[in-house]
Amino acid sequence: MATDALTPARTARLHRARLALPLLLLALLAPAGCDSGGDVLDGGAADTVAGEDGGDTDAGAVDDVRPPCPFTAAQVSELVDRKLRDEGNCSFGDGIAQLAVTTASATAGKATYDYQHERAGQQYEKVVDLDRGERGYLAVKDVRGEAVLIDGKGTYTVTISSFGGGTAGNEQILRRTLDAIPA
């Protein structure tokens, strides 16, 4: 008697394998969405390295520090020329339009950059590589956009939606927002 090529055990292994990459990405980026805009949450590593040898902070340790939210609601409102309120976790909105900044260490950003860039190419009308920072891109379409910037301070992912300016308007908002992130 012939057996089915996909036995229950093999089906379970295939299902686990399909979940591995998204779960790995989630594990790397999940801490980045928890910042309330306050102090750097993961500053211990850099402080410890500097304190142990009495010298400067190790560049590798700084690379693993996640930066705080770079904006206040007033700053974002000025950038987008629209009154937005702080909704927590570096997210700003007015009930319709939304701008959010997710921060991560430079190491985490580098680990997921190629995957994010590829996905942006599939989801957006226009994807442009940036000349700023170590790596970066800007991706837009008519109702939303995203930009990723990796620089010496960390990784910044900016997402916007429902600003009503079309593809060109969304690109302008993202460029102004990226330009305002401290270098």
C-alpha positions as CSV (number, residue, x, y, z in Angstrom):
1,M,0.0,0.0,0.0
2,A,1.4,3.4,-0.9
3,T,1.8,6.1,1.7
4,D,1.1,9.8,1.3
5,A,4.3,11.8,0.6
6,L,3.4,14.3,3.3
7,T,3.1,12.4,6.5
8,P,1.9,14.3,9.6
9,A,5.4,14.5,11.0
10,R,6.8,15.9,7.7
11,T,4.0,18.4,7.5
12,A,4.7,19.6,11.0
13,R,8.4,20.0,10.2
14,L,7.6,22.0,7.0
15,H,5.2,24.2,9.0
16,R,7.9,25.0,11.7
17,A,10.5,25.8,8.9
18,R,8.1,28.3,7.4
19,L,7.7,30.1,10.7
20,A,11.5,30.2,11.5
21,L,12.4,33.4,9.5
22,P,9.5,35.5,10.6
23,L,10.0,34.5,14.3
24,L,13.7,35.3,14.0
25,L,12.9,38.7,12.6
26,L,10.3,39.3,15.3
27,A,12.8,38.4,18.0
28,L,15.3,40.9,16.6
29,L,12.9,43.7,16.1
30,A,10.3,43.2,18.9
31,P,12.3,45.2,21.5
32,A,12.5,48.1,19.1
33,G,8.8,48.8,19.3
34,C,8.7,49.1,23.1
35,D,10.4,52.5,23.5
36,S,8.2,55.2,25.1
37,G,10.4,57.9,23.8
38,G,12.4,58.2,27.0
39,D,16.0,57.4,27.8
40,V,18.0,54.8,25.9
41,L,16.8,51.5,27.3
42,D,19.8,49.4,26.5
43,G,22.6,51.7,27.7
44,G,24.2,49.3,30.1
45,A,26.6,47.6,27.6
46,A,28.3,50.8,26.5
47,D,28.6,52.1,30.1
48,T,30.0,48.8,31.3
49,V,32.7,48.6,28.6
50,A,33.8,52.2,29.2
51,G,33.9,51.6,33.0
52,E,35.9,48.4,32.9
53,D,39.0,49.7,31.1
54,G,38.7,53.3,32.1
55,G,38.9,54.3,28.4
56,D,36.5,55.2,25.7
57,T,33.4,53.2,24.9
58,D,34.0,50.2,22.6
59,A,32.6,50.9,19.2
60,G,31.0,47.4,19.1
61,A,29.1,48.1,22.3
62,V,27.7,51.4,20.9
63,D,26.6,49.5,17.8
64,D,24.3,47.3,20.0
65,V,22.6,50.3,21.7
66,R,19.1,51.2,20.5
67,P,18.6,54.9,20.2
68,P,15.6,56.7,21.8
69,C,12.7,58.2,19.8
70,P,14.2,61.2,18.0
71,F,11.0,63.3,18.0
72,T,8.4,64.9,20.1
73,A,4.8,65.4,18.9
74,A,5.5,69.1,18.3
75,Q,8.6,68.3,16.1
76,V,6.6,65.8,14.1
77,S,3.7,68.1,13.7
78,E,6.0,70.8,12.3
79,L,7.7,68.3,9.9
80,V,4.4,67.1,8.4
81,D,2.6,70.5,8.6
82,R,-0.3,68.8,10.5
83,K,-1.2,68.7,14.2
84,L,-0.3,65.2,15.5
85,R,-0.5,63.9,19.0
86,D,1.8,61.6,20.8
87,E,0.2,58.1,21.0
88,G,3.2,56.5,22.8
89,N,6.0,54.3,21.6
90,C,7.2,57.0,19.1
91,S,3.9,56.9,17.3
92,F,2.1,60.1,16.3
93,G,-1.4,60.6,14.8
94,D,-4.5,62.6,14.4
95,G,-7.1,59.9,14.1
96,I,-6.5,59.6,10.3
97,A,-2.8,60.2,9.5
98,Q,-0.1,58.2,11.3
99,L,3.7,58.5,11.6
100,A,5.7,56.0,13.6
101,V,9.4,55.7,14.2
102,T,10.8,52.3,15.4
103,T,14.3,52.3,16.6
104,A,16.7,49.4,16.9
105,S,20.5,48.9,17.3
106,A,22.6,49.2,14.2
107,T,23.4,45.5,14.5
108,A,19.7,44.5,14.4
109,G,19.1,46.9,11.5
110,K,21.9,45.4,9.5
111,A,20.7,41.9,10.2
112,T,17.2,42.6,8.7
113,Y,18.0,45.3,6.1
114,D,18.1,43.1,3.0
115,Y,14.9,41.4,3.9
116,Q,13.1,44.7,4.6
117,H,14.5,46.3,1.3
118,E,13.3,43.3,-0.7
119,R,9.8,43.4,0.9
120,A,9.6,47.1,0.2
121,G,10.2,46.4,-3.5
122,Q,7.2,44.1,-3.5
123,Q,4.9,46.4,-1.6
124,Y,5.6,49.9,-2.8
125,E,5.5,51.7,-6.2
126,K,8.8,53.5,-5.7
127,V,11.9,52.4,-3.7
128,V,14.9,54.7,-3.6
129,D,18.3,54.0,-1.9
130,L,19.5,56.8,0.4
131,D,22.8,58.6,0.3
132,R,22.8,59.1,4.1
133,G,24.1,56.8,6.8
134,E,25.6,53.4,6.4
135,R,22.5,52.0,4.6
136,G,19.0,53.3,3.9
137,Y,16.1,53.3,1.6
138,L,12.8,55.2,1.1
139,A,9.7,53.4,-0.2
140,V,6.4,55.0,-1.1
141,K,3.0,54.6,-2.7
142,D,-0.2,56.6,-2.8
143,V,-1.4,56.1,0.8
144,R,1.7,55.0,2.8
145,G,5.4,54.8,2.9
146,E,8.4,53.7,4.9
147,A,12.0,54.5,5.2
148,V,14.9,52.8,6.9
149,L,18.1,54.6,7.9
150,I,21.0,52.8,9.6
151,D,23.7,55.2,10.9
152,G,26.2,55.2,13.7
153,K,23.6,55.8,16.4
154,G,21.3,53.0,15.4
155,T,18.5,52.0,13.0
156,Y,15.4,54.2,12.4
157,T,12.4,52.8,10.6
158,V,9.8,55.5,9.8
159,T,6.3,54.5,8.6
160,I,3.6,56.8,7.5
161,S,0.0,56.4,6.3
162,S,-3.0,58.4,5.2
163,F,-1.5,61.8,4.8
164,G,-3.3,62.4,1.5
165,G,-0.4,63.7,-0.5
166,G,-0.1,60.7,-2.9
167,T,3.3,59.1,-3.7
168,A,5.1,62.5,-4.1
169,G,3.7,63.9,-0.9
170,N,4.6,60.8,1.1
171,E,8.1,60.9,-0.3
172,Q,8.5,64.6,0.8
173,I,7.2,63.7,4.3
174,L,9.7,60.8,4.7
175,R,12.6,62.9,3.4
176,R,11.9,65.8,5.8
177,T,11.5,63.3,8.7
178,L,14.8,61.5,7.8
179,D,16.6,64.8,7.5
180,A,15.4,65.8,11.0
181,I,16.9,62.6,12.6
182,P,20.1,63.7,14.4
183,A,23.2,62.4,12.7
